[in-house]
Amino acid sequence: MLVSRQADFPKTHDLPTLNVLCNNAGILTGFSPAQLTILTDHAVASRYPGDAPTIDDAKESVEIAKSVRRFARKFLGLNK
């Protein structure tokens, strides 16, 4: 989405940071920093043994990820 607006952004997987940059570029996602922090934290933690999320945490993350994906696809004019 930032590329579509020709906005500069750092190479990062930190979703709250990217969301701020989206907002600054006029892409108002409506996602809360808390929601995006959950996804960022789970993405990092799941890469290392012993830090697996609970089933409930994983389900919550999947639902947040689905809503982010829906938003991005709609913004970019992509079909399902």
FIDO-230826 format. One record per residue (C-alpha): x, y, z. Coordinates in steps of 0.001 Angstrom, whole numbers, padded with zeros to 6 digits, always signed. Each point is the difference from the previous one (the first is absolute). Example, Ala and Ser with C-alpha at 12.3 -4.5 7.8 and 13.67 -1.06 7.14 Angstrom:
2
+012300-004500+007800+001370+003440-000660
***
This chain:
80
+000000+000000+000000+002865+002351+000799+001623-000827-003331-003263+000893-001752+000222+003440+001626+003711+000280-000813+000689+000459+003710+003400-000684+001496+000158-002626+002715+002669-002005+001804+000506-003714-000428-001853-001242+003055-002556-002556+001077-001252+002261+002781-003647+000395-000945-000836+002871+002397+002841+002012-001541-001179-000785-003524-003550+000920+001003+001158+003445+001175+001723+000466-003343-003209-001047-001777-001992+002538+002003+002564+002686-000819-000392-000871-003687-003783+000377+000230-000712-003721+000227-002295-000110+003009-000118-003669+000923-001902+000237+003263+002126-002742+001563+001008+000556+003594+003640-000155+001039-000993-002754+002440-001385-002185-002802+003063+000483-002143+002366-000593+002922-001674-003373+000551+000801-000992-003588+003551+001330+000146+000713-001749+003308-001414-003325-001188+001932+000149-003249+003262+000422+001902-000751-002420+002849-001162-002787-002303+003412-000123-001661+001679-001303+003131-000630-003238+001892-001826+000207+003314-001919+003210-000691-003036-001397-001800-003223+001961+000442-002987-001580+001696-002839-001234-002199-002092+003044+000998+002885+002371-000777+000535-001682-003351-003697+000276-000872-000009+003681+000942+003078+000596-002152-001562-001744-002979-003145+002142+000258+002047+003208+000209+002151-001121-002933-003103-000743-002060-001380+003481+000637+003350+001601-000923+000111-002056-003201-003594+000930-000917+000793+003679+000519+003188-000141-002067-001614-001904-002861-002947+002417-000110+002350+003002+000126+002066-001413-002853-003069-000973-002035+000807-003707+000025-002541-002792-000210-000259-002672+002655
***
